[in-house]
Amino acid sequence: MKGKSMKKALCILLSLLFILTLTGCSQTDTSSDTYEKFAAENGIMPSIDSLSDCRSVQTMKYQKSDVLPAYTLIAEYDAEHYPSAVNAVNKKYTYQKEPMTDKVKENTLNPSFSYGGYDFSILELKKYCKEDSEFPEELYFIGINTEKCKIAYVYFYDQSLDVATSFEHILTDYCGWDQRKDK
C-alpha cells in the first residue's frame, strides 16, 4: 500500500512540474537598486538620478522563465515639469523611422504605436542595439502618457526571438507590462 501511495504522489509531483514547465514561470523585482545596477551597466537606459523634477519613479525587472530579464522605468511628473521632461527625452534619443521586418520575414511593424494610454516609439535599432542583434531580438521602447504625465523606458532582449507579431505582445509577454503597479 505504501508503494502505491508513493508512486501516486510522485506522479502528481511530476505532473505539476511538467505543467509549470509548459506554462512558464516569471519573476518580478521592483527594487530600484536592481534597476540602477542594470542602468549603470547598460548605459542607454536612464538612471533614476538623471531624471530631474520627477514626482515618482517605478522600476521593474521582469523575467519570464529562461528569457533574459526586461527592465522598465516609469517616471511621473507634475503638469508643470512634464513638457520639459518630454522635450529632454526627445533631444536625448533618436527614434526608429523605418518599419522593421522580423527575422522570418513574416511581419513588418511600424516603430510607433499606442498601447495602454502610452504613445510608444522604438529607439533607432542601429544606434542603440548590439551590432549583431537582429529585429526583434533587442528593443528599447520610450512611452509617453500625456494624460498621466508619465514617461516609460523599457528595455528588452531575447536573442532567440525570431517573430514579432506586435509590440503589444512583446511588452506584455516578455516585458511584464501588465505586471506594473502604476496601471
Disulfide bonds with the S-S distance in Angstrom:
none
